[in-house]
Amino acid sequence: MSKVGPEPRPGVQVGDVVAPTRTDPFARSMSEVVGGPLGRHARPHRWWVPVRILLALFAVVFALSVVQHQPCLKTNWANNEARYGKACYSDIPYLYTGRGFVEGLWPYADSHGRYEVMEYPVGISYLAWVTAKITQVDPSGPPVAERHHQDPGSLWFLPGMPREVNTYFLVTAIVLGGFGLLATWFLAGVDPRRPWDALPFVLSPVLLMSGLINWDLMAVAFVAGALWAWSRDRPVLTGVMIGLGTAAKLYPLFLLGPILVLAWRRRRLRDGLVAAAAAAGSWAVVNLPGWLSGPDQWRQFWTFNSERGADLGSVWLALTHHGHTFSVHTINLWSWVLFGAVCVLVALLGLRAPRTPRLAQLGFLVVAGFLLVNKVYSPQYVLWLLPLAVLARPRWRDLLIWQAGELVYLAAVWMYLGGWLEEAVGGGAPVYDIAIWVRVAAQLYLVAVVVRDVVRPEHDPVVAEQPLVEDRRLAVS
């Protein structure tokens, strides 16, 4: 009998795989477009197993995301009506020339004031440097060795450079697509009975619209890898994945709290401590080259984030638009105090729940709590929640309600940056503030649903559908 999805655990048979069209009312209704729900006598295809279908669908969606950026590619990223009006903005091309990658500079080298220091963690900085080197194998602009004689501000406009910038974006897109495929494979394998839980990730509207704004898919892949490794009782690999993810973005670090809670509850605290140690070790190893080659430049990520004030998409920014004033110190203090309170509440929830929660559930609640109180919510931050959300609440309706709020915000932020939401008098942007609150409400909705699932496991689809599989096994035996 052919296998379905990634390598199943012992005891998981083809017939045990949960079909969304049989268990999810929304999926069942939408399946009418492609012929209806899975039939009683349906048999799996020998080659088109779920994981391969998921990978193929991700490739299609990600290709559409690249196509969606065509207006910016055609206008060389210089037209506001294209990059904001058609929602194709990306940080990637601007940082190619703005952080010295255009000259092939190592991100932690001292540029002697020619360029701003890369403000991202080392994982993204390394990736941006590597893709720049690939791009410059066959540069369309002036020879790389001659670029340091030019004014950095003029490099963008040199002959052949717009084409090279576009090439850099496309090379980066291919690499990020690889990370997305890896994330899809990991998510499909977290629960061998439920590979289709990864489908809302693959077909996510926010993935289509936000996947290429920044390099965040790199961290997303490692978060998915951590969920996969933990589901297979591999604490060392879980920690390594978290450490690598934290080297790309800070938020994967927040999974360690839920892991320790689950380890404590299962009386396997050693596994949690091993995961934490492996995370610290892998993070340190990855960071070492950057720190050794430029300690001051390496600290830029921490300095930049500690010194920024209320920024895009945050409730702090919305409150300042309503006349409230907060110093950077106040925002730093209270955002961490509030996040600490969220972590305590999630820990108590995890310890007192009637049934041991899943890592995706507690991880989603912690990361969502961080994003709700953080002083910035960049448009691509929705990707941080996506792999956790699809496993925490594998129901299309709830995921689409949440993403509808995210898409409202996404549309508003581009219009806000394009200058099309400002009032004629006063200079405010009430529509943008409303979009922030809509996004917050959408996230709180999904948070409430996940909390309910933890407190009342009979509402959790993963728990509720478990007896269906067990009953079928008994009937067969």
N, C-alpha and C positions, 0 to 999 in steps of 0.2 A: 504494500500500500504506500502511495506516495506521501511524503511529508508536506505539511502546510506551514508556511512561514519559516522563521529561523529554527534552528535545532531545538526540538521540543524537549521538555523535561520528561523524565520517566513517568509513564502513566498517562501522558497527554496524547490522545489519538486524534485522527482527522475529524471524527465526529464530535469531538469535544470543543472544537473551535466555535466561538460565539459569533453568530451572524447578526450584524446590526439591524438588518431588515426584518429580523424576527423578534428583536427585543426593544428596538428604539422606534417609537411611533413616528417620529419625524423622518427618520431614515426610511421607514417602510413607505410612507407617503411619497417621499421624493424618488424612491426607486421605481415608481410607475413610469418615469421618464425613460428608463432603460430596461423595461420589461417586467417590473414588479419584484416583490420580495423573493428571496431564495426559496425554491420549492422543496417539498419534503423529499423528493427523489433525486435532488441535484447531486452531482458528483464533482469533486474538485478536478481541475485541470492538472495534468502531470507537470507541466512547466510553469504555467501562469499561477503559481502559488501566491498567497497574499503579499508576502514581502516584495516579490518582484513587481506585482501590480502597483504597490505603494511607491516603490522606487521609480517606476516608469511615470506614474502620475506626478511625483515630485519634479521629475525632469521637465515635464510639460509645463507645470505651473511656474517653475523657475525660469524656463525659457520665455514664458509670457511676461515675467517680471523684467527680463532684459529688454524685450520688445517695448514694454511700457516706458522704458527710459530713452527710446529713440528720439523724441522731441529734444531732449537735452543733448544727446549725441550729435544731432543734426545742427544744433545751434551752438555747439562747442561750449555748453554749460554757461553761456554768457547772457542768456535771455531770461528775464524775470517771468515773463508770461509763459515760458516753457517750463522752467524748473519749478515754479510755484503754481502757476495756473494749470499746468498739466501734471502736477504732483510727481515729477521725475527727479527731484533734487537728490543729490548724494554728496556726502562729505568726501568720498574717495578721490575724485579728480582734483578737488581743490587742495587737499593735503599733499598730493603728489608734487605740486610746485611750491606749496606753502611751508613744507617742513623739510625741504632739502633732498627729498628722494629723487627729484629730477636731476640732481647732480651725483646721484649714487651714494650720498652720504649715509653713513651708519647713524641710526636715530639717536645714539647716545654719544656721538662725537661732538666736539665743540665747534660750532660753525662760526664762532667769533662775531656773533650778532647778525649774521646774514639771514638766519631763519629762526622762527619761533621753535621752541623745543616741543617735540611730540608729547601731547598731553594724555596719551592713553597708556595702559599697562603694557608690559613688555611683549606679551604674546601678540597683540595687534601690531605693535611697532615692528617686531621681527617680520611678521607676515607682510606688512606694507613694504618693508625693505626688500624682502625676497621677490615679491611680485614686481617691484621696480627694477630689480636686476634682470628678471625675465623679460620685461618690456624692453630693456635697453640692450638686449642681445642683437636686436635689429632696430635701432632707433630711427624715427622719421624726422626728428629734429636735428639740431647741430650736434657734432660729436660731444659726448659727455665730458671729455677732458677739457673742452673749451668753454663750458657753461659757467665755470666759476669766474670767468672774466666779465660776465654780463651782470647787469643789475637784476637781482632776484625778481623785482616787480615786473620786469620786461620779458622774462623767460616765456611766459604763457603766450606771448604774441610773436615769438620768433618763428621763422618759416618751418613748417612741419610739426611744430609743437602741439597745435590743437589735435592733430591726428594721433600723436603719441600719447597725449592725455586720454583720448578715447580708448586707445589700445590698453593703457594701464587700467582703465575702468573695466574693460572686457576681460582682461587677464585675471583681475581680482574677482570678477563675477564668476569665472570658471572655478577658481579655487573655493570661493564661498559656496558655490553649488555643490562641490565635493563635500564640504562640511555639512551641508543640508542633507545630502544623501546618507551620510554617516549617521546624522541625527535620526533620520527616518528609520534606518535599519535598527538602531538601538531601541527606539520607541516601540517598533513592531515586535521586539523580542523581550520586552519587560515581562509580559505575561503571555506565554505561548498559547493560552486559550483565547487571547483577545488581541491578535495582531491588528485587527481593524480599528482598534482604538487610536492608532496612529493616523488614520485617514483624515480626521479633522485638522491635524497638523499639516498634512500634505496639501489639502484643499482649502487651507485657511485664507480668507480674504486679506487678513493683515500680513500674512507671509508674502502674498503677491505684491502688496503695496509698500511693505517696509523692509523686505529682505535685503535690499541693496542700498539702503541709506547709509549704513556704516558696516563695520566688520563684525557685528554682534553674532552672526551665525556661527562664528568660531566657538564662542562661549556656549551657545545653544547646543552644539554637538557634544561638548564635554559634559554638560548637565544631563543630556539624554544618556550619555555613556555612564554617568554616575548612577542614574536610576536603573539602568540595565545591570550594572555590576552588583549593586546592592540587592537586586531581586534574585541574584544568583549566589548570594552569601559569599561575596568576594570583597571583604572590607579593604584589603590593600589596594586593589584596582579601583574601588570606589573612591578612596582617598586620592589616588593618583589623578583620576578624572577631575575631582574637585580642585586639586592643586593646579592642574593645567588650565582648567576653566577660570580660576581666580587670577591666573597670570594673564588672562585675556580681558576679563571683566571682573569687578569685585564681587558681584552678586552670587556666583556659585559657592562662595564661602559660607553663605547663609544656610546651605544644606546641612552643614555639620551639626547645627543645633538640633534639627529634627532627627538626624541620625543618632545622636547621643540619647535623645528621648526614647526612640524606638529600641535602642540597644539596652537601655536601662529597664524598659518595660519587659523586654524579653529575657531579662537576666543574663544578658550577653554584653555587658558594658565593655569588656575587652575589645569586642569588634568595633565599637564606636571609637574607642581610644586609638586603636590601630588605624582606622580610617583617618582620624584627625592627624595622627603622626605622619601617615603617608601623604596627606594633603600638604602639610607644612614642608615636608622634605621635597616633594616634587615642585612646589611653588618656589622654594629657595633655589633649587638647581636651575630652573628656567630663568629666574631673575638674576642669577649670578653674573652672566656675561654683561648684561646691561649695567649692573651696579659697578662692576669692576672697570668697565670702559668709560663710564661717565656718571659718577655718583650724584653730582648736582643735577644732571639731566634726568637721571632715574627718579629723583625725588619730585620732578615736575608734576607727575600725576597726582601725588598726594598734596602738593602745594596748590595746584590749580583747583582741586576739589574743595580744599579747606577755605580758600579765599573767595570763591564765587558766591554771589548772593542769590536771592530768589530768581529763578530762571524759568525757561520755557516749560509750560504745562503743569507747573506745580501749584498746589493750593496756596503756597506762600505768595506766588506771583499774583494769583487771583485776589488774594486778600490785600496786597499792596495796591491793586487797581481800585479797591474799594476804600482807599484812604488810610489803611493801616501801614505803619512803618516798622520794619524789623532790621536790626543790624545783622551783619554776617554772623557775629558771635551768637546772637539770640537764635537765629535759624539753625546754626550748627548744633547748639545745645539742645534745643527742643526737638529737633528732628531725631536726634539720637536718643533722647529721653523717651519720646513717643515710640520709636522703633523698639527700644528695650522693653517697653511695656507690652508691645505686640508680641515679642519673643516669649515673655513670661506667660502671657495668656495662651499662646499656642502650645507651650510646654505643658501647662496645666491641662489643656484640652487633650493633648496626646496621652498624658499619664492617666487621666480619669475617664477616658472614653470607654464605653462598654466593650468595644472590640478594638484590637490593635489597629490603628490607622495605617494607611500606606504612606510611604515616603513622599510620593507625589502630592498627597493631600496636605501634609504638614509643610512641605517645601513650598507649595503654592501659597499657603496662608502667610508664611514668613516673607517671601519675596513680594507678594502683593502688599503686605503691611509696609515694607520698606518703600515701595514705589508710591504709596499713598501719602507718606509723610516726608518723602525726600524733597530736596529743594530744586530739583530739576526733573522733568519727565520728557526726555527727547522722544521724537516720534517712533524711533526704532525700539524703545524700551518695551513695547508690547511683546516683542519676541522673547523677552526674558520669561514672561509668564506662559507663553504658548505651550512648550513641551510639558510643563507641569500641569497646566489647566486641562489638556486633553486626556491626561491619565487620571487627574483628580476627579473630574466630572465628565466621564465619557458619554455625554448626551448632546446631540447636535443642537437642540433648541436652546439650551442654556449657554452653550459656547457661542452660538450666533447672536444671542441677545447681548452677551458681553462684547463681542467683536463689533456689533453695530455701534455701541458707544465709543469704541476705540476708533472706528472709521469716521464718526462725526468729529472727533477731536483731530484726527489726521487731516481731514479736509480743512478744518478751521485753522490749524497751525500754518498750513501753506498759504492760506488767504491772509492770515495775520502777518506772516513774514513778507508777503508780497505787498503789504500796505493797503489791502482792500477792505479791511474791517474797521479802520479808524473812523471815529465820528467826525463830522465836519466841524463841530464845536467841541472843544475840550480835549480832543486827542485820545480819548479812551477807546477801548475795543470791547464793548459789552458782549458781543456775539462770541468772541474768543473766550471770555470768562465763562459764559454759559457752556461752551463746549468743554472746558476743563471740568466743570461740575458734572456734566453728562458722562464724561469719561470716568470720573470718580464714582458716580452712582452705578455705572455698569460694572466696575470692578467690585464694588461693595455687594452688588447683587450676586456675583459668582462666589465671592467670599462667603456670603450668608448660606448659599446652597451647599457649599463644601462643608461648612461648619455643621449644618444640619445633617449631612451624610455621616459625619464622624460621630455626632451625638446620637443619631438614630440610624444605625447601620442598615435597617431595612429599606431606607431610601437610597442607599448607595447602589448604583447599578452593578458594580462588580460583585458586591456581596449578595444582592438580590438574585442575580443570575447564576450564582454558584450552585444552588441546589438543583437547577435544571440540568446541569452537567452530571451531578452526582446521581440524580434519579435515573438518567439515561444509562449511566454505567450499570446501575443495579438492574435495570430492565434487560440490558443486553446479557448480563451475567446470569 
